[in-house]
Amino acid sequence: MRSGQILVYLIELLLVMFICGCSQTNEEDVQKAKRFEALKEFPLDTVLTRAYEFYEQFQATGDTLKRDSMNDYRDHFFARWKLTSDSLCGTVPADDSLAAELRDIYEVVMTFDIKRKYRYVLDREKQDSIQNALYEMRKKGWEENPDSMRAVQEKQDSIRKATFQNMLDGLLARKERRKEYEDSVRAVRNKQDSAWSAEIWAIPLEEALTGLKKDSNSVYKYIYFVQTMEVFYVDTSVSDMNELDKIDRHRIKRDAWKGTKSVCLSKTPMGQQVLVLNKEYYSLLNNFMKVNVHESRQERYTFLPIKYPFWYPMISVVPHHSGDDFQFESFPNMGTALFNKTHDLVILSVEESFNSGSYYYLAKKNGKWELVKYKHGWVA
């Protein structure tokens, strides 16, 4: 066969494969559309209930057909959720300058949070490496000279007890002198936070993203990032960050906080799709969890990266830190924003996990929001 004929044959073969592939893809799309229309007749709580029934059957039997049926109903639930929320994540209205500012601020928070979580991964890997090396050294020492190692162990135990007592004595002493040295202690803590956040911010974003994608414990392994559209803010009369920081947020009257509902991201830096958690979906999801998840108080607050496998890898679900409700919104979550009078300085209260958060200090420089300080905040 001549080379020209071979080339023609290959081209024809590729065309046939392409046409068959397109035909198969079109057929799959048609089947998906028909299935969507069929399931759309069911209320969303029914869709979730059926998905969970198949999930329980799969857990009990290991039957992959049950798992596929679970995914069928569960995927439909999220498909309908996306249809209700995508429009809310669209462009910010031209006259809503505050919404535009909050969205830009949120992107800065998200970027820092990604680098912060990656830093924890690096620290954990380093600690694991050190522990493994120490274990191997001790194991070798016990094998070669058990009497000598026993003496070393006793000495380490003695040092550990003395160190613990010194720490306890130091804590009691600091408690007595806290008022006297409160300002200096705060200054030291601020300096530590500043150095720590500078190290984190220096991490290249691409490196952090790549590292978190490999980390099995990363919260960014979920397909969807769930976000509410509520941020409560206060405009103050101050114009300096130091003066802004002196304001006691907890003493601001509840009716002084104003709400905004236009800060939804279209996509996270990790590339996750964003779903908006409105009141309808919060109520539906919360009721679903209360009906189907039965656990003791101790079990409820035993937080694991994949605590409720029914939801993995779609969304993150954890118990709320107060009451019997559940947290569906993804972290980090902006709660309150304290602005100066010209809206170029802001202090954010950001929830970073299901029971803790921190304060982010941002300033607008040359038309761009920048993180100027990060302060470890509170634990619920």
Buried (B, 14 or more C-beta within 10 A) or exposed (E): EEEEEEEEEEEEEEEEEEEEEEEEEEEEEEEEEEBBEEBEEBEBBEBBBBBBBBBEBBBEEEEEEBBEBBBBBBBBBBBBBBEBBBEBBEEBEEEBEBBBBBBBBBBBBBBBBBBBBBBBBEEEEEEEEEEEEEEEEEEEBBEEEEEEBEEBEEEEEEEEEEEEEEEEEEEEEEEEEEEEEEEEEEEEEEEEBBEBBEEBBEBEBEEBBEBBEEBEEBBBBBEBBBBBBBBBBBBBEBEEBEEBBEBEEEEBEEEEBEEBEBBBBEEBBBEBBBBBBBEEBBEBBBEBBEEBBEEEEEEBEEEEEBBBEBBBEBBBBBBBBEEEBBBBBBBBBBBBBBBBEEBBBBBBBBBBBBBBBBBBBBBBEEEEBEBBBBBBBEEE
